[in-house]
């Protein structure tokens, strides 16, 4: 019994050491580096992901507009819709159609315009003290996009069934108005969300499609600053948190046996990183308002409990899980090697300059060897509901990285760095 106890204590100590050894700064740096591997267009001279090269240099040309640049959204080469999904080639070799989809007054897309308005308004806040002229330009475009989205209300349908909106456009309009209020302080945006507060719904996910929880979190922070008419948004975001917290009497999202929130078996980690973005944000809101907890039915959760649960999700992604592997490529000693990712899975154009055509790439796709290019920082879709991960290139639901997974991971890991520095 004595030896068994010693062994158990050693195992616990080693597990604790492993958990404590997580380097959030390294994770943050790598999660940002990932985006350099997703770049489209002309690459800058300081490009660090050297297996990538210039690509899609004629985007928009058939329609006489310059759309060169941006980011590929995932392991595909989208912009070009479904034709790309039947093709496996490097972005640098692309010969599939680069179809331009657009919205206007007769073919509206309030989701697309509202989301762009929110993005530009939030970016204006970032650049406000760095480049005030650029910040003003972003804010001007954000305002006009929001006005367009609201004036010509309609759901974006141009490229369905590719990235359809299932939640409608009301969430994007609230999301945009919330960010525009934060960026401008203009009360007309508060009046807008109050007059449309019936749009707000109690939800259990926050995603590229459904922005309600994000808008609710932003507006709840304004409630605590004295905007008492925003109480519905406070109620709704707390309903979101209660739907996620283990032990809540209103819990809706069951975790895996290893403790990972599991919303659905298709790039599930995207719902984890977005959820904990809201949880960390709201815990900060509560702290600033000197509110110590929220009530979920008969259960109370303190700010620390919300933060600790959110931390457990970050730690799971970085390796504290039953597979003992990081789901971020290049982080830790064990991580996915067969990403469902065209550029990563094919030889770099710098090492193999000969064109690899659409069908020619499938010999690499079907290989069981690790990808030749390590896409550092890429976070994949993650394990199944049993915490299992097979690391197979063909398994896009689990092995594909996306920009919307990584983008939502940056906030939580930055929050942990901030908490650790206090």
C-alpha positions, 0 to 999 in steps of 0.5 A: 500500500505504501508503494502504491501511495507513493506511485499515486502521489508521483503521478499526481505531482507529474500531472500537476507539473505538466499542467503548470508547464503550459506556456500561454505566451508561446500558445498566443504567439503561435496562434497568431502565427497561424494566420500568416500561413493562411494569407492570400495575395501578395505576401509581405517581406516579413512573412514568417511562414516561409513555405507559403508564397504569393497566390490569388493575385487576380482576385476580383479582376473579372469584375474590375475590382481589386480583391487581392489579399485577405485570408483563406478561411480553413484548409481549403482555398475559399473564396471560390466555393464548392469547386474548390472542395473537389480539388486538392491543390496549393493556393499558389497553383489555384486554377479553380474559379474565383467567383465573386459574390456580392450584396446590394440593395436588390440582393441584400445580405444583412449578415455579411454587411453587419458582420463587416461593420462589427469587424471594422468598428472593433478594429477602429478601437484597436487602432484608435491610439496607434493610427487615428486616421486609419481608425477614423476610416475604419469607423466611417466604413463601419457606420455606412455598412451598418446603415446599409445592412439595416436599411436593406434587411435581408438574409444572405443567400448568394452562395448558399449552400456554402456558408449559409446563415441559419440564425438570420441577420438580427444577431449580426445587426445587434452585434454591429450596433453593440460594437459601434456603440463601444467605438463611438459612444453614440447613444443612437446605437444603444437606442437601436439595440433597446428598440430591437431587444426582442431579437435577442435570444437565449442561446447555447453557442456563439459562432461565425453564424450566431452572434447573439451571445457576443452581442449580449456580452458586450451590451451586458457590460454597458448595463453594469455601467448604468444603461439599465434598459439593457437588462434583457441582454444581461439576462440572456448572456447569463443564460448562455453561461448557465447553459455551459457550466458543469453542475448548472441546473440549466446546463445544456452542453454536455462535456466529453468524459475528459471535460471538453465542451461538446456542442456538435461533432463538426469542428467542435473546438470552434464552439469551445474557443468562442464560448470561453471568449464570452465567459472570460469577457463576462467574468471581467465585466463582473469583476469590474462591476464588483459582482462576485457571482451569477445565479443559475437556477439553484446553483451559484457560480463565482467569477473564479469558478467561471474563470477556472472552467474557462482555463480548463478548456484552454488547457485541454486544447493545449494538451491536458486531455485524455489523448495527452496531445495538443490540438495546436500544431507545433505546441508541445511534444505531441500534436496533429501531423496530418492536417486536412489542409491543402497548403500544409499537406502538399510540398511547398512551391519553393521546394517543388516549383512544378505545378501540382494540378487539381487531381495531382494533389490527391496522391498527397491527400491519400498519403498516411505520412505527416504533412510536409509543412508544419502549420505552426499554431493551427488549431484543429477541429478536435476530438470526438465526443469520447475524447478520441482523435485519429489524426487522419487527413481525410477526417475534416470534421476533426483534422481541419484548422480554421481561422474562426477557431484560432481567432476565438482562441486568442482572447482566452489565452491572452486573458490567462496571461493577464490573470497570471500577471496580476 
